[in-house]
Amino acid sequence: MSFRKVHQILCVRDGALPDINFDFGQKRVVGDAYALIQGRATHLASESSYYWSRSRSEECAIGFGENPALAVLAGDADPFHVVFGGLKSEEGVSIPDLGVFVLGPDFIALDYRMGPHWDEPAILGLFQIMRNLKALANPVTISHTGNIFETDEEILLGAFHTWSNAFGH
């Protein structure tokens, strides 16, 4: 399968940070989603990541290896954002940094910086992460927003669904 069209919409570094949204349909799985993405990473690329603790009324630093999404599930944390670095595909190929917004117990969004680093192996690695996130709940609504090169054809999601169906995922 060719990822040429997906590469075309990801390869231009325009400063935008498009989002890939995962609405898990009221399934409270953001702790698992966060752990899944962190499991592919080697570090937090974002400096000074925090979440607001409602019970302590203070910002709490987020360290690599912790799972602050569990605090969101417990109702103690407001939505937060981190950026994971050192991501690897299932084959060990580098995936560019991915931001993760934990927006509620059943909703996360990935954001990515566009640029030439999105080659075919990196796109495949992103699709693997997306497939694993999609497997956390049924149904899952996935949307792709903020990429000015995306058309009504849903290039990224169309390619993801074609790849996923071709490999029985």
C-alpha positions in Angstrom: 0.0 0.0 0.0 1.3 3.5 -0.9 1.1 6.3 1.6 1.9 8.9 -1.1 -1.2 11.0 -0.6 -0.9 10.9 3.2 2.8 12.0 2.8 1.7 14.9 0.6 -0.6 16.3 3.3 1.9 15.8 6.1 5.2 16.7 4.5 4.9 20.5 4.4 6.1 22.2 7.6 3.7 25.1 7.8 3.8 25.5 11.6 0.4 24.0 12.1 -0.3 21.3 14.7 -3.3 19.3 13.2 -5.3 16.9 15.5 -6.4 13.3 15.2 -9.3 13.0 17.7 -10.4 9.8 19.4 -13.9 9.9 20.9 -14.3 6.6 22.7 -18.1 6.9 23.0 -18.3 7.2 26.8 -15.9 4.3 27.4 -13.5 5.5 30.1 -10.3 4.4 28.5 -8.0 7.4 28.4 -5.8 5.9 31.1 -5.2 2.9 28.7 -4.8 5.2 25.7 -2.2 7.3 27.5 -0.3 4.2 28.6 -0.4 2.8 25.1 1.2 5.9 23.6 3.7 6.3 26.4 4.7 2.7 25.9 5.9 3.6 22.4 8.0 6.6 23.6 11.3 7.0 25.4 10.7 10.4 27.0 8.5 13.5 27.3 9.5 16.0 24.7 7.4 18.7 26.2 9.1 20.8 28.9 7.3 21.6 32.1 4.1 19.5 31.6 1.5 19.9 34.3 -2.0 19.1 35.1 -4.3 21.0 37.6 -5.2 18.9 40.6 -8.6 19.8 41.9 -8.2 18.1 45.3 -4.9 19.8 46.0 -5.7 23.1 44.2 -2.2 23.1 42.6 -0.3 22.3 39.4 1.2 18.9 39.4 4.3 18.1 37.3 3.9 15.2 34.9 6.9 12.9 34.6 7.6 10.2 32.1 6.4 6.9 33.3 3.5 8.4 35.3 -0.1 8.2 34.0 -1.9 11.5 34.9 -4.8 10.3 32.7 -5.8 8.2 35.7 -6.3 11.5 37.6 -8.7 12.6 34.8 -10.6 9.4 35.2 -10.8 9.9 39.0 -12.1 13.4 38.5 -9.1 15.0 40.1 -7.4 16.5 37.0 -8.4 19.0 34.4 -7.6 18.3 30.8 -3.9 18.4 30.0 -1.3 18.1 27.1 2.1 16.4 26.8 4.4 15.7 23.9 6.0 12.3 23.7 9.3 11.9 22.0 11.4 8.9 20.9 8.4 7.1 19.6 8.9 3.8 17.7 6.7 1.7 15.5 6.1 -2.0 16.1 9.1 -2.6 13.8 11.3 -0.1 15.8 11.1 2.7 13.2 11.1 6.3 14.5 7.8 8.2 14.6 7.9 11.9 14.9 6.9 13.5 18.3 3.2 13.3 19.1 1.3 15.6 21.4 -1.4 14.0 23.5 -4.4 16.0 24.8 -6.3 14.2 27.5 -9.6 16.0 27.3 -11.9 13.8 29.3 -12.4 10.3 30.5 -13.4 9.2 27.0 -11.6 11.6 24.6 -8.1 12.2 23.6 -6.5 14.1 20.7 -3.1 13.5 19.1 -1.4 16.5 17.6 1.6 16.4 15.2 4.0 18.8 13.6 3.9 18.6 9.9 7.2 18.2 8.0 9.4 16.0 5.8 10.1 13.6 8.7 6.7 12.0 7.9 8.0 9.3 5.5 6.2 6.1 4.8 7.6 4.1 7.8 6.7 7.0 10.1 3.1 7.1 8.7 2.8 3.3 9.2 3.9 3.7 12.8 1.3 6.4 13.3 -1.3 4.1 11.8 -0.3 1.3 14.2 -0.8 3.7 17.2 -4.2 4.7 15.7 -5.2 1.1 15.3 -4.2 0.3 18.8 -6.2 3.2 20.2 -9.2 2.3 18.1 -9.1 -1.2 19.6 -9.7 0.2 23.1 -13.4 0.8 22.6 -16.2 0.0 20.2 -17.4 2.2 18.6 -14.7 4.9 18.4 -15.2 8.0 16.4 -11.9 9.3 14.8 -11.6 12.7 13.2 -8.7 14.6 11.6 -8.8 18.4 11.9 -6.5 21.4 11.3 -4.5 20.1 8.3 -4.9 22.7 5.6 -3.9 20.2 2.9 -6.6 17.7 3.9 -9.6 17.6 1.5 -13.1 16.4 1.8 -11.8 13.1 0.7 -10.4 12.4 4.2 -7.0 11.5 2.9 -5.5 10.5 6.3 -8.5 8.7 7.7 -9.3 7.1 4.3 -5.8 5.7 4.0 -5.9 4.6 7.7 -9.2 2.7 7.1 -7.9 1.1 3.9 -4.7 0.0 5.6 -6.6 -1.2 8.6 -9.1 -3.2 6.6 -6.3 -4.7 4.3 -4.6 -6.1 7.3 -7.6 -7.3 9.2 -7.4 -4.8 11.9 
